[in-house]
Amino acid sequence: MEEILPEWQQQIKDSIRSLDALLSVFPEIQIHEGMREAERKFPMSLTPYYASLIRRPDFSDPVFAQCVPQQAELLSPKWLSEDPLAERSCSPTPRLIHRYPDRVLIIATSACAAYCRHCTRKRVSSQCDAAISDEELEACVAYLKTHPEVDDVLVSGGDPLMLTDNRLTTILSSIRRIESVKVIRIASRVLVTLPMRITPGLVDILRANAPVFVNTHFNHPVELTPTAIAAANRLTDAGIPVANQTVLLRKINDSAEIIEKLCRQLFHNRIRPYYLFQCDLVQGIEHLRTPLSTGIDIMRQLRGRLSGMAIPNFAVDTPGAGGKVELLPESIIGQTATGTLLLNSRGEKVLYPDPEIK
């Protein structure tokens, strides 16, 4: 008798892993050789759930454009690289990246429920779903024990919530036993692509290793379905904070109207809009990048439209392990003898007076 899998594992088993498989779901798709060449270079995969969010099976659809290979991924200008953030050079032991003094990132697996075409670690997603070994985990733990300045561990990938409950328990409990580690964060997109993974059992595991924060990755309002919201509620109801990191993507979400709608809906559902990220300079995403001015203009428009708690920080992760830089619209436009001249969200000049007492 065939084994009955949990719903999330059945979704993974039934994943669409090729253009030909996608064609069986959307027979009207026009597939050309450029798409197949991109598929050979950068693998594709998406769950049936995420595929069900596609309304138009072409690159004008925000879900389709995020997960289906296209010829433009073969563009390779000289400023793009396989490892734009120089993570390899910041990796003192396999799977662990130490760029900032007080925090590290551990790559727990290369597996994802969907391979995003804009992924920073496209080099990882092509490694046949390799997960961290016991030996690699032990080496990461040993490193952390000798670096007590690190109090924050981000477990990432791939997507760590693709691991089984037992494996995830082993990883989180190993980190939690390190006295100097105070916070564990998990970077995961399953809320978007595989929300049924947020089971009561998984919630119990995360709660047992508290404080645990989940950073997720909604890019467009169409992804914020009732199923996804219910999954997020299971986390927040259990005291597990959820924050969102949106990537700004050309012709997908690069307008103030779309970002405003997304942030408002996230905020209404207790998911904090945390970052709006500029695309990293990774190979295969030149067609998805926007100028920095696009993000700055969006941020300017969000001011005055949304509560401060619903406005993300716009940031770019600078190449070569330079770290994140937050970008803000220019609001100080001059000084006068009596005060500072400011530009508000409506484009109006406002004078803020200095105090008379010097």
N, C-alpha and C positions, 0 to 999 in steps of 0.2 A: 504494500500500500504506500502511495506517495506521501512523503512527510508534509505536514501542514506547517508552513512557515508563518511567523509573525508578519503582519501586513507590511511593515517597513522592509523586511528582508525579501518578501515576495516582490515588492516594487523594485528592489535592486536586481533580483533575478530576472525580472521582465524588462530591464532597462533597454533603451534604444541606443545601440552602440555603433551604428554605422548609418551612412546616408541611405543605403539600400533598405535598412530596417525602418528608417524614417519614411521612406517612400511608400512602404506598406501601410503606414498610418495616414499619410497625406499624399495620395497618388497624384495630385495635381502639381506637386513640386517639380520645377524644372532644374535638373541637376546637370552641371557641365563639368568638364575636366578640371577646371581651376578649383572647384569645390572639392573634388576628389583628391587633388594634389595637396590641398590644405588639410584634408582629413588624414592623409598619410603622414604629414609632418606633425600635426597636433591632433591627437585622438579626440573623439567625441563620445559623450555619454549623457543621457538624461533619463530621468524616471518617467514612467507613464503619467504620474501625477503632474509633473512639471510640464510635460508635453500637452497635457489637457488644458493648460492656460494659454496655449497658442490660439489666437483668433484668426489670424491671417498667415498662412504658411509661406511667408516670404520675409525678406529682410526689413520690411517696414513694421513688422510686429516686434515689440520689445523683448518678448521671451525667445522667439525664433532667432533674433539677431544676437542674443547672448549665448546661444548654445549650438548653433549650426555653423559648420565650417564654411568660409567663403574665400574666394580667390584673393581678396585684399589682404588676407593674413600672410600672403607670400611676399608682400612688400617688406624690404629690409634696409631702411636707411641707416647710416652709420652710427646714429646716436642711440639705436636700440641694441639691446644685448640680451643674452640668455639669463643673466643674473644681474639685473640693473641695480640692485641694492647691495651688491657685493656681499651677499650672505655667506658665501663660501669662505671668504677671507675673515669673517667674524665668527667662525665655527671652530672653537677650541677642541670640541669632541663631536663625533658624528651625531647628527640630529639636533644639536643645540646651537643656537645663534645668540651671541652676546654682543649687542651693539650699544646698549645704554647701560650706565653703571649699575642701576638698581633693578634691572629686569632682564629676563631672557625669554627666548622663544624655543619651544621644543616641537619639532616636526614629528607628530605621532604616526602619521600614515600619509601615503600619496593618494589614497582613494577619496573620491567625492561622489555624491549622488548625481551631480551634473558637472561636466567640465566646462567652466565658463571660458568663453573665448578671450576675455580680457585678463585672465589669471596671471598674477605676478610670478607664480611658480609653475609655468607651463613645463619647465624642465623636470619637475617632480611628478606631474600628472602623467607623464609618459613612462613611468617606472613600474608598470605592471602591478599597481596597487600594493606596493611594498609597505609593510607596517614595521614599527619600531620593534627590535628584538629585545629579549631579556638582557642581553649583554650591553646593548646600546642604552637601554633604560638605566641599568646599573651605572654606566659611565656618566650619564647625565646627573644622576643622583650624587655620585661621588664629586662631580664638579661643583654642584650647588653646595655641598657640605663644606667645601673649601673656599667658598665665596659667600660669606654671610652678608655681604652688602646687597645681595640679590634678595629682595623680599616679595617679588612679583613674578610669577611664571605664567606665560601665555602658551597654552597647548593648542597647536595649530596643525596645519598639514598642507595639502589635502584637508580632510574634514575629520577631526577626531571622533565625532559622534557617529561615524560610520563603523567604528569598532564595536565589538560585542560588549555587552554589559560587563562580563567578567574581565575582559582585557582593559576596559576603561577603568574599572575599579582598581586593578593592579597599578595602572599608571598614576591615577589621582591619589591613591593612598600612599604610594611611594613618595610622591612629592609632598603630600600633606605631613608626612612624618619628619620632614626637615624643619627644624625649629625656626630657622631664620626666614622661611617662606611664609608670608602672612596672607597672600592673596593668590588665588588661581583664577586665571581667565581662560575661557574656551572660545576659540574662533570657529564658528560653524555656520554653514549655510543650509542646514537641513530644515530650519524653520521655513525656508523659501522653497526648497526643492523636494523635501521629504518630511513634511511636518508630522507624519504618523510615527516618526522615530522618537518623538518626545512622549515616551510611555511613562506610566506611573513608576515602573521600576527604574527607568533612567533618572527620573526626577529624584527618587530616593537616593540614588548614588551621588548625584550632584549635591543634594542637601547634606548628605553624610560627610562631605568634604568641604563644607562651607568654611569661610566665605568663597563662593564660586560665582563668577560673573560670566554671562554668555554674551559675546559680541557676534551679532548676526549681520546679514548682508542683503537687505531688500534694496533693489535698485529702481523699482517702478511700482506705482500703486496697484497695477494689475496682479502683482505677486502677493499682495496683502489680502488673501482670501479668508473667508470664515474659518476654514480648516487651519490656516496658518495662525490666525488670531487665537483660536482655541488652544493651539500648541503653545503659543507664547504665554497665554493665561495660565497654563499648567505650571510653567516655570515661575512666573511672578507671584502666583498664589502661594507657591512654596517658599517665597522669600529669596528667589534667585533673580537678581536684576538682569534685565535684557537691554542691551544698547545696540544701535544700528550704525553700520558703516557703509554708506552709499558710495559707489564709484561713479564719477561723472563720465557719461558715455555719449559720444557724438551720435546724433539722430536717434537716441534711445530715451535719454532723460535730460538733455542739455537745454532745458528751459525752466524759467522761474516758476511757471504754472505747474509743471509736473513735479518739481522738487517740493514746492509748497504743499501740493496735495498729498504727496507721500509723507512729508514730515508731520503734517496735521493729523493724518490717519494713524501714523505711528504713535504720536503723542497721545491721541485719544485712547489708544489701546495699551498704554503703559510701557511702550518701547521707546527709549530715549534716542532721539536723533543725535548721534554722537559725532560722527565725522562725515563730511562730504570730501571724498578723496579725488584728487587728480589722478588720471591713469599713470601707472608706472611705465618706465621706458623699456618695456619688455618686447622681445621679438614677437611679431604677429598681431600687434594691436594698433599700428599706426592709423588705421582707418577709424578707430574708436576714440582717438585722442582729440581733445579740444584745446584751444589756446587757454592759458591761465586767465586771460581777461574774461572768458565766458563764465568761469566759476565766480570770479570777483563780482561780475555784474549780477549774477544770480543772488549772491549773498547780499548785495546792496538792495535788491528788490525784496528779499525776505524780511529785512529790517522794516518794522512797521506793519508787516502783514501777519507775522506770527509772534506768539509769546516767546520770550527769550529762551525758555526751557525747550521750545520746539525747534530752535535754530541750531543746526550742526556747526561745527568748526570746519572751515574749508582749509585743507592741508595738502601739501605735496611732499612725498617721500623723496628726498633728493638723491640723485645717483651716487654710487660709490660709497655707500655707508655714511652719507652725510646726515642722515636723520630727517625727521619730519620738520617742516616749516609751515606754520599757520599763516594764511593769507587773508587779509582783511581789506574791505573797501576803504579808500582814503576818506576819512571823515574830518580831519583837521586840515583846513585849507588856508589858514593864515593867522597871523598875530596882529593885534592892534595895540595901541598904547594902554587901552583899558581892559583888554580881554583876548579871548581866543575865538576865532571865526570857525564855525562848524558847518558841515553839510549834513542835513537830516535825510531820512529815508525818502522824502518827497522831493529831494533835490533843492530844498530851500536853504539859504544861508542864514545861520542863527549866530548871534554874538553871545558867548558865555562870559560874563564880566569877572575879572579878577577881584579878589578881596581888597578893600581899601587899606586894611592893616597890613603893613609889610613886615 
